[in-house]
Amino acid sequence: MKRLEDQVIVITGASSGIGLVTAREAARRGARVVLAARNARDIEREAEAIRLAGGDAIAVPTDVTEYAQVERLARRAVEQYGRIDTWVSNAGVSAYGTFEDVPLDEFRRVVDVNFFGCVHGARAALPHLERTGGALICVGSVLSDRGVPLQGAYCASKHAIKGWLDSLRAELMRRGSRVRVTLIKPSSMNTPLFAKSRTYLGVEPRPIPPVYKPEIAAHAILHAAESAERDLFVGGWGAVLSIAQRISPRAVDWYLERTAFAAQRTDKAKSADAPANLFTPLDHDGGAHGTFEDESKTRSFYQLAAEHGAARSLAAAAALGLGALALARGAAHRRLPAALLGAAAVLFAGRGAMRATLRRYGAAPASPWGTSGSERSRTPAAA
């Protein structure tokens, strides 16, 4: 695995939000960066800014729903830099509304961009990543594990990414591939996605609290580019929701029915025919951050623990346990989330103890394929 400063990184959806922040940080840390998005003007401007700051970057306008364009993106990266070390599939769109309200062509478009964008990226990138022993990183969501109301198409696309990557990993293992595959699962991020989404809510949508800055997601992506991660949550609340789903899906159904509808609505009126980037890019993609800066968290204790060795599960258990205690002292409606947090803390504590025992007796997993986290080791083909 190469250090970031020695890598060539391709990033789709690089004109705003997580993709843009990741491109800027990768370039700052010495990587050669290929920015891809539909909005040619925005990515050209960003690539020029990176070069003026002393970095090395090019922009390649790309619609990830068109495989020929994605293939051209991979070819252009290799023509410019000679190889691809990391491919980040990050392009994403959304449409807010109940299942009956969102037209089928728009439902399909969300899946085309979010899911097939990743599929097209993998098909074009894998031959190059095989040669470099590189990393295929797909930006999913905590909604890869648990759907929420009013985002049916988005949740479907993120679930699809997870299921497909599970299949792909097993196939790559079978042939002894050196390619590392990582699924990034962000919690709610303060990006321009919400302002650009199609909405049938009558108002502009918003991320479900708590909200995190996109820099946290960029950090996770670049960490995965240098390691052998399998899955990485961004933000502790995403991990809590995923674990709660495993413990009691019905309880999560009940909780979301009571909280998630109001939590996704702003007070800003917006009609269904307002400009959105679902089928065509807007004149400007909105930059790195959304409009929820005041409430955005700048760090995630869970994520820091998850990226640092065998102690991460125990640290996460402690954080979840403290959260459970805090909620349990509150109003009655918080007792279910407190119970779920407590159960999650117990699971993480058990997982941490098991990992510590395995490491002590030399029985830790020998391959990144079988782990979830930052187990660093060689793949069978590289052994």
C-alpha positions as CSV (number, residue, x, y, z in Angstrom):
1,M,0.0,0.0,0.0
2,K,1.4,3.4,-1.1
3,R,1.5,6.5,0.9
4,L,-0.9,9.2,-0.3
5,E,1.9,11.3,-1.7
6,D,2.8,8.5,-4.1
7,Q,-0.7,7.9,-5.4
8,V,-2.7,8.8,-8.4
9,I,-6.3,9.2,-7.3
10,V,-9.5,9.5,-9.4
11,I,-12.5,11.0,-7.7
12,T,-16.0,11.2,-9.2
13,G,-18.5,13.7,-7.9
14,A,-15.6,16.0,-7.3
15,S,-17.4,19.3,-8.0
16,S,-18.9,19.7,-4.5
17,G,-19.3,18.3,-1.1
18,I,-17.3,15.2,0.0
19,G,-15.7,14.7,-3.4
20,L,-14.4,18.2,-3.6
21,V,-13.1,18.3,-0.1
22,T,-11.4,14.9,-0.7
23,A,-9.8,16.1,-3.9
24,R,-8.4,19.3,-2.2
25,E,-7.0,17.4,0.8
26,A,-5.5,14.6,-1.4
27,A,-3.7,17.2,-3.5
28,R,-2.6,19.1,-0.4
29,R,-1.0,15.9,0.9
30,G,0.9,15.3,-2.4
31,A,-1.4,13.0,-4.4
32,R,-1.9,13.5,-8.1
33,V,-5.7,14.0,-8.5
34,V,-8.1,13.5,-11.3
35,L,-11.4,15.3,-10.7
36,A,-14.5,14.1,-12.4
37,A,-18.1,15.4,-12.5
38,R,-20.7,16.6,-14.9
39,N,-20.1,20.2,-14.1
40,A,-17.0,20.9,-16.3
41,R,-16.7,24.6,-15.2
42,D,-16.5,23.8,-11.5
43,I,-14.0,21.0,-11.7
44,E,-11.8,22.9,-14.2
45,R,-11.8,25.8,-11.7
46,E,-10.9,23.5,-8.8
47,A,-8.1,21.7,-10.8
48,E,-6.6,25.1,-11.7
49,A,-6.8,26.2,-8.0
50,I,-4.9,23.0,-7.0
51,R,-2.2,23.6,-9.6
52,L,-1.8,27.2,-8.5
53,A,-1.3,26.0,-5.0
54,G,1.5,23.8,-6.1
55,G,-0.5,20.5,-6.5
56,D,-1.0,18.3,-9.5
57,A,-4.5,17.8,-10.8
58,I,-6.6,17.5,-14.0
59,A,-10.3,17.8,-14.6
60,V,-12.3,15.3,-16.8
61,P,-16.0,16.1,-17.3
62,T,-17.8,12.8,-16.8
63,D,-21.4,11.6,-16.4
64,V,-21.0,8.4,-14.4
65,T,-24.3,7.0,-15.8
66,E,-22.6,6.7,-19.3
67,Y,-20.0,3.9,-19.2
68,A,-18.2,5.2,-22.3
69,Q,-17.5,8.4,-20.4
70,V,-16.3,6.6,-17.3
71,E,-14.0,4.4,-19.4
72,R,-12.7,7.6,-21.0
73,L,-12.0,9.0,-17.5
74,A,-9.9,6.0,-16.6
75,R,-8.0,6.2,-19.9
76,R,-7.4,9.9,-19.5
77,A,-6.0,9.4,-16.0
78,V,-3.5,6.7,-17.2
79,E,-2.5,8.9,-20.2
80,Q,-1.7,11.8,-17.9
81,Y,-0.1,10.0,-14.9
82,G,0.7,6.4,-16.1
83,R,-1.5,4.5,-13.6
84,I,-4.4,4.6,-11.1
85,D,-3.7,3.8,-7.5
86,T,-7.1,4.7,-5.9
87,W,-10.5,5.1,-7.5
88,V,-13.2,6.9,-5.4
89,S,-16.8,6.5,-6.7
90,N,-18.6,9.4,-4.9
91,A,-21.1,10.9,-7.4
92,G,-24.6,11.1,-5.9
93,V,-28.0,12.7,-6.3
94,S,-31.3,12.4,-4.4
95,A,-35.0,13.0,-4.6
96,Y,-37.1,13.6,-1.5
97,G,-40.7,12.4,-1.2
98,T,-42.9,9.5,-0.4
99,F,-42.6,6.5,-2.8
100,E,-45.9,7.4,-4.4
101,D,-44.9,11.0,-4.9
102,V,-41.5,10.5,-6.6
103,P,-41.9,9.7,-10.4
104,L,-40.5,6.4,-11.5
105,D,-38.1,8.0,-14.0
106,E,-36.6,10.1,-11.2
107,F,-36.4,7.1,-8.9
108,R,-34.5,5.2,-11.6
109,R,-32.2,8.2,-12.2
110,V,-31.1,8.3,-8.5
111,V,-30.2,4.6,-8.8
112,D,-28.5,5.1,-12.1
113,V,-26.2,7.8,-10.7
114,N,-25.5,6.5,-7.2
115,F,-25.4,2.7,-7.9
116,F,-24.5,2.3,-11.5
117,G,-22.0,5.1,-11.2
118,C,-20.1,2.9,-8.8
119,V,-20.5,-0.2,-11.0
120,H,-19.2,1.7,-14.1
121,G,-16.3,3.0,-12.1
122,A,-15.3,-0.4,-10.9
123,R,-15.6,-1.9,-14.4
124,A,-13.3,0.8,-15.8
125,A,-10.9,1.0,-12.9
126,L,-10.3,-2.6,-11.9
127,P,-7.9,-3.6,-14.7
128,H,-5.7,-0.6,-13.7
129,L,-6.0,-1.2,-10.0
130,E,-5.0,-4.9,-10.5
131,R,-1.7,-3.7,-11.9
132,T,-1.0,-1.3,-9.0
133,G,-2.6,-3.3,-6.1
134,G,-4.8,-0.3,-5.6
135,A,-7.9,0.7,-3.8
136,L,-11.5,0.8,-5.0
137,I,-13.5,3.1,-2.6
138,C,-17.2,3.5,-3.0
139,V,-19.1,6.2,-1.0
140,G,-22.2,4.6,0.3
141,S,-24.1,5.8,3.4
142,V,-25.3,4.7,6.8
143,L,-28.4,4.2,4.7
144,S,-26.7,1.3,3.1
145,D,-27.6,-0.6,6.3
146,R,-30.9,1.1,7.2
147,G,-33.5,2.9,5.0
148,V,-35.3,6.0,6.2
149,P,-38.6,7.5,5.0
150,L,-38.7,10.1,2.2
151,Q,-35.5,8.9,0.6
152,G,-36.6,5.6,-0.9
153,A,-34.6,5.8,-4.1
154,Y,-31.5,7.0,-2.3
155,C,-31.7,4.2,0.3
156,A,-32.2,1.6,-2.5
157,S,-29.2,2.8,-4.3
158,K,-27.0,2.7,-1.2
159,H,-28.2,-0.7,-0.2
160,A,-27.4,-1.9,-3.7
161,I,-23.8,-0.6,-3.5
162,K,-23.3,-2.6,-0.3
163,G,-24.7,-5.9,-1.6
164,W,-22.8,-5.6,-4.9
165,L,-19.5,-4.9,-3.1
166,D,-20.0,-7.9,-0.8
167,S,-20.3,-10.0,-4.0
168,L,-17.4,-8.3,-5.7
169,R,-15.0,-8.9,-2.7
170,A,-15.7,-12.6,-2.7
171,E,-15.0,-12.8,-6.4
172,L,-11.7,-10.8,-6.0
173,M,-10.7,-13.1,-3.2
174,R,-11.3,-16.1,-5.3
175,R,-8.8,-15.1,-7.9
176,G,-6.2,-13.7,-5.4
177,S,-6.7,-10.1,-6.4
178,R,-4.6,-7.4,-4.8
179,V,-7.3,-4.8,-5.1
180,R,-8.6,-3.4,-1.8
181,V,-12.3,-2.7,-1.7
182,T,-13.8,-0.2,0.9
183,L,-17.3,0.9,1.5
184,I,-17.5,4.3,3.2
185,K,-20.7,4.9,5.2
186,P,-21.2,8.6,6.0
187,S,-23.8,9.8,8.5
188,S,-25.5,13.1,7.7
189,M,-23.0,15.5,6.0
190,N,-23.2,19.2,5.6
191,T,-22.9,19.2,1.8
192,P,-24.9,21.0,-1.0
193,L,-26.7,17.8,-1.8
194,F,-29.9,18.9,0.0
195,A,-30.2,22.2,-1.8
196,K,-29.7,20.5,-5.2
197,S,-32.0,17.6,-4.6
198,R,-35.5,17.2,-6.2
199,T,-38.1,17.6,-3.4
200,Y,-41.7,16.7,-3.2
201,L,-41.9,17.9,0.4
202,G,-43.0,21.4,-0.4
203,V,-39.8,22.6,1.4
204,E,-36.1,22.2,0.9
205,P,-34.9,19.0,2.6
206,R,-32.2,18.8,5.2
207,P,-29.9,16.2,6.8
208,I,-31.1,14.2,9.8
209,P,-29.2,15.4,12.9
210,P,-26.5,15.1,14.0
211,V,-24.7,16.7,11.0
212,Y,-20.9,16.4,10.3
213,K,-18.6,18.4,8.2
214,P,-17.5,16.7,4.9
215,E,-13.9,17.0,6.0
216,I,-14.5,14.0,8.3
217,A,-15.7,11.9,5.3
218,A,-12.7,13.0,3.3
219,H,-10.4,11.9,6.1
220,A,-12.0,8.5,6.1
221,I,-11.7,8.1,2.3
222,L,-8.0,9.1,2.3
223,H,-7.4,6.8,5.3
224,A,-8.9,3.9,3.3
225,A,-6.7,4.8,0.3
226,E,-3.6,4.1,2.5
227,S,-4.9,1.1,4.4
228,A,-6.9,-2.2,4.1
229,E,-10.3,-1.1,5.4
230,R,-13.4,-3.1,4.5
231,D,-16.1,-0.7,5.9
232,L,-15.8,2.7,7.5
233,F,-18.6,4.6,9.2
234,V,-18.2,8.4,9.2
235,G,-19.7,9.8,12.3
236,G,-20.7,7.7,15.3
237,W,-24.5,8.1,15.0
238,G,-24.4,6.3,11.7
239,A,-22.8,3.3,13.4
240,V,-25.4,3.5,16.2
241,L,-28.2,3.4,13.7
242,S,-26.7,0.4,11.9
243,I,-26.2,-1.5,15.1
244,A,-29.7,-0.7,16.3
245,Q,-31.0,-2.1,13.0
246,R,-29.3,-5.4,13.7
247,I,-30.6,-5.5,17.2
248,S,-34.3,-4.6,16.6
249,P,-35.5,-3.4,13.2
250,R,-39.0,-2.9,14.5
251,A,-37.8,-0.6,17.2
252,V,-35.9,1.4,14.6
253,D,-39.1,1.5,12.4
254,W,-41.0,2.9,15.3
255,Y,-38.3,5.5,16.1
256,L,-37.9,6.7,12.5
257,E,-41.7,6.9,12.0
258,R,-41.8,9.3,14.9
259,T,-38.8,11.4,14.2
260,A,-37.4,11.2,10.6
261,F,-40.3,12.9,8.8
262,A,-39.9,16.2,10.6
263,A,-36.1,15.9,10.9
264,Q,-35.7,16.1,7.1
265,R,-37.7,19.3,6.5
266,T,-36.5,22.9,6.6
267,D,-38.7,25.9,6.8
268,K,-37.6,27.1,3.3
269,A,-40.4,26.6,0.7
270,K,-39.3,24.8,-2.4
271,S,-41.5,23.4,-5.2
272,A,-41.0,20.2,-7.1
273,D,-40.2,22.1,-10.3
274,A,-37.4,24.1,-8.7
275,P,-33.9,23.7,-10.2
276,A,-32.3,20.4,-9.2
277,N,-29.3,18.5,-10.5
278,L,-31.0,15.1,-10.9
279,F,-30.7,15.0,-14.7
280,T,-28.4,17.9,-15.6
281,P,-25.9,19.8,-13.5
282,L,-26.7,23.2,-12.1
283,D,-24.6,26.3,-13.2
284,H,-22.7,26.0,-9.9
285,D,-22.6,22.8,-7.8
286,G,-22.5,24.7,-4.5
287,G,-18.9,24.2,-3.3
288,A,-17.7,22.1,-0.4
289,H,-20.2,22.9,2.3
290,G,-24.0,23.1,2.6
291,T,-26.1,25.6,4.7
292,F,-25.9,23.8,8.0
293,E,-22.5,25.0,9.1
294,D,-23.5,26.2,12.5
295,E,-24.7,22.8,13.6
296,S,-22.0,20.7,11.9
297,K,-19.7,18.6,14.0
298,T,-16.0,18.9,13.3
299,R,-14.9,15.6,14.7
300,S,-16.2,12.1,15.5
301,F,-14.8,10.3,18.5
302,Y,-16.1,7.0,17.1
303,Q,-14.4,7.5,13.8
304,L,-11.1,8.3,15.5
305,A,-11.3,5.1,17.5
306,A,-12.3,3.1,14.5
307,E,-9.2,4.1,12.6
308,H,-6.7,3.3,15.3
309,G,-6.0,-0.4,15.8
310,A,-7.3,-3.0,18.2
311,A,-8.5,-0.5,20.8
312,R,-11.1,0.9,18.5
313,S,-14.0,-1.4,19.5
314,L,-13.4,-0.8,23.2
315,A,-13.2,3.0,22.7
316,A,-16.4,2.9,20.6
317,A,-18.1,0.8,23.4
318,A,-17.2,3.5,25.9
319,A,-18.5,6.3,23.7
320,L,-21.8,4.4,23.1
321,G,-22.1,3.6,26.8
322,L,-21.7,7.3,27.8
323,G,-24.3,8.2,25.1
324,A,-26.7,5.6,26.5
325,L,-26.3,7.0,30.0
326,A,-26.9,10.6,28.9
327,L,-30.1,9.7,27.0
328,A,-31.4,7.5,29.8
329,R,-31.5,10.5,32.1
330,G,-33.6,12.5,29.6
331,A,-37.3,12.4,28.7
332,A,-39.3,9.1,28.2
333,H,-39.1,9.3,24.4
334,R,-35.3,8.9,24.7
335,R,-35.3,5.6,26.5
336,L,-35.6,3.5,23.4
337,P,-32.5,5.1,21.8
338,A,-30.7,4.8,25.1
339,A,-31.5,1.1,25.3
340,L,-30.2,0.6,21.7
341,L,-27.0,2.6,22.5
342,G,-26.5,0.4,25.5
343,A,-26.9,-2.8,23.5
344,A,-24.5,-1.5,20.9
345,A,-22.0,-0.7,23.6
346,V,-22.1,-4.3,24.8
347,L,-21.6,-5.6,21.3
348,F,-18.6,-3.4,20.7
349,A,-17.1,-4.3,24.1
350,G,-17.4,-8.0,23.2
351,R,-15.9,-7.4,19.8
352,G,-13.0,-5.4,21.3
353,A,-12.3,-8.1,23.9
354,M,-12.3,-10.8,21.2
355,R,-9.9,-8.8,19.0
356,A,-7.6,-8.2,21.9
357,T,-7.6,-12.0,22.7
358,L,-6.9,-13.0,19.1
359,R,-4.0,-10.5,18.8
360,R,-2.5,-11.7,22.1
361,Y,-2.4,-15.3,20.9
362,G,-1.4,-14.5,17.4
363,A,-4.8,-15.5,15.9
364,A,-5.8,-12.2,14.3
365,P,-7.2,-12.4,10.8
366,A,-4.4,-12.5,8.2
367,S,-6.2,-10.8,5.4
368,P,-8.1,-7.5,5.2
369,W,-10.9,-9.2,3.3
370,G,-12.2,-10.9,6.4
371,T,-12.2,-7.8,8.7
372,S,-14.1,-4.6,9.1
373,G,-11.7,-1.9,10.1
374,S,-8.1,-1.1,9.8
375,E,-6.5,-4.5,9.8
376,R,-3.4,-4.0,7.7
377,S,-2.0,-7.1,6.0
378,R,-1.1,-8.4,2.6
379,T,-3.6,-10.1,0.3
380,P,-3.0,-13.7,-0.8
381,A,-1.7,-12.5,-4.1
382,A,0.9,-10.3,-2.5
383,A,2.0,-12.7,0.2
